[in-house]
């Protein structure tokens, strides 16, 4: 209709009312003339053709008054214009326009006729008005109201359909906007009694989407739709979607319930945490139960955690952390959404029925910000309590080590998430995992000590062949040390940062904001456990080894080609520089192994101890609160190994009688401390009932026993020298590894406990090399027959009257003993490398014992002349000359000890008294012999008694 009126206005035509207003009373009654009617009838009109033309007009022309026909026609033109087509199209438009105009003209005529009829009808109605009663008019008014209400009902039904559609599309703001329009319509018709019954509901409840066909009143509709919006809000707690959350927040803003929405959101997050962990744990419990028993669903979460089996513990923990990560990530993204929208100046523009001042918006934003910040700590506290219940619900003391490390790794990663989430130190998680770790570690360490005892008692002390470049960093247990990360960061995260340096500065929420999960990393980055530390055989160059011993046994048997450059047949390396024979011989005398100088000496037990230390350090690296307990247990591993080596190879009652100070006071203190604190002597059957109660004995381990396969009494093997070397040098190697780990251990040790670590290194680790002296002294004491030498010396006549040019036979016998000892050393070194410090200690002990035997032999002399004293010097010089060819050890040990004693035969009475006071290294018997034999014929009895008394005064404090 509006379209027709617009067209009439363009043609200069007037409406029937306007035309009637312009007509005089006479003109109002004029009927068209016959000529006019004839012209209309004479025009050739084809109704069907005219209708087709009108139907061809596009519907868009009748859409609304603002339609731009010119623009529409121009847009329809093709890119390339054709004049003929344009003219044809123009003619078509003309025909359409003419047809429409003809209809308008006919309509105008009809309207004019209708106006005349209406005028006449009004005149008739005015007459009828006087004839009708007021009751008749009331009926007409009621009928009119009925028609209006019917139209309103139709409109409300239309609104219902629109609301239902928009609600299905989750267009919550659109649904609320329609509700506002519905409220406006209801206000418009509030004078009707049926509408008045609904208005109070609108005033009491905020406007909300109406679905009146489904509900009996607006109140029930309000509650139902609020429920739906609340459900939509709860969905964001697990899977945050920006578009979805934006719609929900805009809906709450239109309702004026921003603060209420935030309160509800936090309730939903709390509920989501509870439901998530319960469903995850319940799924694993029911899966492992293997039956359809539904009693688990009625259990409390804490009780449910106690039904997790050991096999499903780690998968369930991982899935639990993954699910909690999704909840925390959704909360993190929710905070990001609000931070970004707070920065924007634009605000929602609701309909006319909703207004909100800037002050109210500022209050809402401030409330939301504080609520979200406070919720961080609350959400994380809920997460900690749920995980704590899971951790403490299972006894982990029987877990495998690798499984327990995975648990620590997952919890460490979760604590890292908490620190990034709200800056928390996760005291609840730390305390719970510390309780489990201490409990687990005590049992684990106890089992490992028993295992170490078993290894030591079954150890045959054979060399474990490792490569010359072996390093503890090559072992998997120490891989974590090669990763440059803070000890508080879990190994799994390091796997990411080591492969992606660019991501080192990114937080976990930045790395996994779009996809992925940080708790999947420890599975994905588990490295294959392959190590390459063992050598293919004992020697890396067998040909050189053979040449060394051939040259050692007999220079004449050495082939010429072995004196020249050689090629390593196993590695195929290029020829090395020629090694002079003198250098080889020097090496042989000192190290007895030229090509394996750098190869570490260790046993399988040593390797196991090193691996254990690596595992302990892994645990300490992940969980720093138990660092001291772990380091204390690490020190016990070293203590027990040291004590075992000493017990097997170094314990001997002849130490004190030797007077050589083989065991230092520091070493003796260390051994006593280990025996008192770590060794359970009652288990051996000694001193039963003397030691502490059984509770204290739990912390102790029985003393180990040497395997029966290890023979230490065979002179052909130098009394088990190979086993002694392997045992002692493996201990020294272990001490060196501990030294290399000191800085790392120091960084993880609590400041208050660092003195313990320093004392452990200064008083225990550093004493490992001191065990060489007592252990190798036993070999040196038995390798050479010193008693035979004393017997032969006793048969020598020293009171001769002429100077001898030939030394005594006992010197040759002693040198032959040394040559035999040197040869057996070479034989042993074919199987086990004898390092230079070891060979030096062995030679030092042998030479020192030989020299002291010489002094003891000279002290047994009953009569001695000056010529006899010269013979002593000749014998000793001959011994030194030949001995220097057998060893590179310089200076010769105790050389002055013998020379000084021989020269003392020439001292006078006064000099002898001073000699006795200054040389307390000699025994009372040796000093008394000097007095009796050397000065016996030159001093009186009183002087002799005086000197002997001086000797007795010196010896008295020793008793």
C-alpha angles and dihedrals in degrees: 000000000000088000092055093048090051091051091050091051090054090052092049093247125143132223119256091254091052091046092051091049091056095049124090118233089262093049090048088067097043116124120209113268123251091250092056092049090048092054090052092049094046094057109100105243124180106188094195094050091045091051092050090052091051093047090053090064110104117250091232090075089066097046103097144322095263093063112125106216095183094053090046094053093045092053090053093058114110121244091252114046123219116199095209093050091047091052091049091049090047091053090050091053090048091053091049091049093048092050092049092047090051090054090048091051092050090047091051090053091049090048091052089052090047090051091055091048091048091051091053090045092053090052088052092046092052088057091046092048091068090052098051125080129231090253091062091053090050090056090052091051092051090050090052091051090051091056091049093051090048088056091048091052090051090052092049091051089051090051090050091056093048093048092050091051094047091047091053089054090050090241093150096166091051091050092051091048089056088049090055090052089050090053090052091051091049090051090052092057097037091121088075116091093228091054093046089063090058099043096077089056090055091049093048098043123044115251112275137166110297124224098167093163089065100040134050095225143006091256093063090044090053094053094046095049092045087055090053092050090048090052089050089052092051091055091068092065095076105023113025115206118185096210094046094047092047091056093047094049092047089051092052090046091054088051091049090238102119094129093045090051091054092051090049091048093057090048089053092050091052090048092046091055092051095044093045097052092041093053093046094050093041091053092055094043093052091043092053093041089061096205139088095250109143097194090102092066090062094052126102115252093247092054091044091058091061091064095062111116123226092247094054097038098093097041089048092048091049093050090045092055091044091054093046089049090057091053093048091045090053090051090048092051090046089058090048090052092054093045091053094046093047088060093054119091096207119095132190115279108215126186127282091274093065128063130170126181124225090245091059090049091051091051091049093049092048091049093048092048094051092044093052093047092049090046092061092070092040094051092047091048090054090049092050093050092050093048091043090056089051094048095049093042093078132052105235097184091104096047120123113253095245091049092051091049089053089053091050090047093052093046091046089053090048091052089051089053089051092051092052092041099055108346092258123156089214096233092172093054093042093052094048096046090044090056091051093043095051091047092046095044095051091054092041094049092046090053091046092052090051088047091050090051090051091049092049093048091051096039113117090191095237119159115266103219109229129165119273091245094051114149132172089238087072090065117091091231089066098042090104090065091062090060112087101223141120115271089238092063117088121243092242092061091049089058087062097044093047092056097037112039090174091064096054093098094045119099121231091254090056094047096048102029095114103026144350132046129248092222092064093065100080089059096043096048098046104132125221109260102235122139131186105197103115121091120231090238141352096272131042092203114030095175093059090047091055092048091053094055094041089054089045094053098043130353091204092060095055110112115233093237090061090055089059134060114309138199124228100240094197099050098027092224121165118271114285125224115283113269114219115236091235091056090049092050091048090052091047094054093049109030104012090211121070102179101042100052093125099039109113118237112225142133134228088261090054090052090050091051090051090050090050090052089052092051092048090050091050089056091046091047092055097039111035097176090075094043094115093050090050095047090048089055091046089055090051090056090056093042093053093047091049092047091049093051090048093047094048101043112009110044111105134146093220094074096091095044092053093065090211097118092234095165115050120217090249092054092045091051091050093050092049091049092051092048093050098043104032112019119083103213094179090067087064091052096249124133093354113202094014098095129069128290125288091264090063091044090062088073092052134079128212116255111265124243126221115252115257088230090070110084115196098170102069112108091198090067092041089255096304095316092157092055091044091051093048092048097045098041092045087057090049090049090050090051090051090054090050089052090054090051096049096094092049092048091047092057091055097042116098112250093242091055099045094099088064090056093047091049091049092055097042098045104029115020093043092053094062094092090049089069088072092078100056094037098049092038089070089057093046092049092054102033094073126045100235093166091060089052091053091051092050091048090051089059094055118103109229101174093079123148100215134055113257124220095193123071122229125270095244089070091059091046091051092047090049088053089053092048090051089049091051091051093050089049088058092050092051092048090059087072102029128025112243107211121219095253089053095049090046091052091048093049092043092053093046094047092043091051091046092051092047089048089054091052090047089050092049089048089057092060112117098190129022134171129198089260088052090054089051089052090054089055091047091051092049094047090050089050092050094047094053093039093056089061091057099049140032092212110128132219100027107244117249092002090136089046091066098035093050091050093050091048090051088072088074097053125116125231096268093044091048092057091053090044091055092052095047100042108057092151089086121083124248090251092053093049092045090053090056090053096045100039105031101035099023096101095038103051135052126249094260092055090047091052090050093054093045089051090053089052090050091051090054093049096045097080090053092060 
